[in-house]
Structures are given as structure tokens and as C-alpha cells.
Amino acid sequence: MADAKTLVVLLLGDVCGQPGSRALFLGLHTLIKDYHADMVVVNGENAANGFGLSASLMEQFFSLGVSVITSGNHIWQQDDLRPLLDSEKRLLRPANYPPQAPGHGSVVVDVKNHKVAVLNLQGRQSMPSIDCPFRVGMEQVQRLGKQTSLILVDFHAENPEEKEALAFHLDGKVSAVVGTHTHVQTSDEKLLPQGTAYITDLGLCGPSESVIGSEPSISIARQLTQMPLRSEIADTPPLIQGVCVTIDTASGHARSIERFSRLYAI
């Protein structure tokens, strides 16, 4: 439970299609209440039928209590969202895209009389080739650290080694480093030696019986035929996965990290 000396943050995995949006609608209010959360960060880059985020879904997420929306390599795929990448400060794209790309990779928001920074980065292993997340990440953390010691990092990446390495690279300099992108929740949540909370992947806000959010039969056919079949979002009971991180507001270090996965059978 939060007190005057702590900040409680929910960090949620990638929202995948209509089931993911439905999960937030059904469960986010109760989740915030149960954890006495002060702030919610969610990765929204797969919310629009698996590819990108629409303007209407963005507004819906904010209305449900989301504080900041992070993203990744699919954020560019909905045309109506692109103008908002510059104008909506609470909507992030990875900071290590070229500066000519629309949008911004970090934001500082006011939460419970504290300034909290959220930084979005993207990995390079088995991902599009962009700027170095280690170098850009450290530069961004040093810049944000002049405003606050409460810094949350969403690292949207495929490779677990890359994710763990970045977390140790930033250990003690940020409050949390959480991985997104794979849609498979890992069970390695922990506090690193210098006080940074870490998990390799937050998991999925989306269909429970699926292959990383997609219809299993299509994924099986893709493996059997090696044809580039287009994925379809599975229509199964939705779930919310993520972590709850409690942060000491004086030091900016995490006190605890708790993983959760909640199914909403309807």
C-alpha cells in the first residue's frame, strides 16, 4: 500500500487488439483499487487489431485511468495517430528512433506531488536497426535525472540478453526497467543490486488462449507451410498482465516488484 514516502505504479504489458482493450475496460479500475496504484503505464502499440494504436483507443485508455502510453515498432501503422505523436505528451514512441521521426520518447508527469519520468526505448536484436538504446538510454536518463529520480523505462525488445544488459546498465539510475514486445510474461521479476526493479517481459493485455495474442490455427499453419499468413487476433477471454512496482520517493529506488496476471472470463 502506498504511503507519503512511496509511489505505487502499475506497468502493463502490450495491449493486443479488441480483447486487450476489453480487458482494460473490465479490469483496470479494480486493479488500480486493489493495488492502491498512483500511476498506470501501458504499452499500446498492438491495440488497433494488433498493429498500432488509433486515436480513439488512445483517448479510451486515458479515460480508463492510464497515465502514460508507451509503444514500439508498430506505433507508426495507424495514420490517424501520427499527428498526435507530437501533440500528446503522454503518448510515447521509442526515444532511439531518428530525431526526424514524429513524436518523443519520454515524458515527465506529475503524480502525487512528485515528478515521474517515463522513458521508452526499443531494442536492436531481431528488430529494426535504429540508434543504440544503451547510449541513447543513458543520455536520456542523465537528462531526466536533472528533473526527478523517479524514472520508469519501457524497453520494447525481443532479446532477453539485451533486456537484462540494459537493466544492469541503468541499475541504480532508474526506478524500473520493464520489457515489452514478446507478449509472453516472464517470471524473473526482481530488484537489481543498486535498487532498480526489473522484469524481462510484462506479458500481454489481450486474449488468453492465443499464440502471442493471435489465433493459434493461423500460427500453426504459418509454421507448417512457411507462408506469410496474416495473423488474426484470437477471440478468447481477455487477461491483464504486468507488474506493480513500489518506489521510494526519496531515493527513486524500487522497494518491491510484484507480477500479476488476471483473467476476465465473460
LINZI-V926715 format. One record per run of one state. SS is the DSSP state (A for helix, B for strand, O for the rest). FROM is the first residue (numbers start at 1). TO is the last residue. If there is no record, write none. Layout:
BEGIN
SS,FROM,TO / SS,FROM,TO
END
This chain:
BEGIN
O,1,5 / B,6,12 / O,13,13 / B,14,16 / A,17,35 / O,36,38 / B,39,43 / O,44,45 / B,46,46 / O,47,54 / A,55,63 / O,64,67 / B,68,70 / O,71,74 / A,75,77 / O,78,78 / A,79,87 / O,88,90 / B,91,91 / O,92,105 / B,106,111 / O,112,113 / B,114,122 / O,123,132 / A,133,144 / O,145,150 / B,151,156 / O,157,159 / A,160,170 / B,171,171 / O,172,173 / B,174,174 / O,175,175 / B,176,180 / O,181,189 / B,190,191 / O,192,196 / B,197,199 / O,200,203 / B,204,207 / O,208,210 / B,211,211 / O,212,213 / B,214,214 / O,215,215 / A,216,225 / O,226,232 / B,233,233 / O,234,237 / B,238,248 / O,249,253 / B,254,264 / O,265,266
END
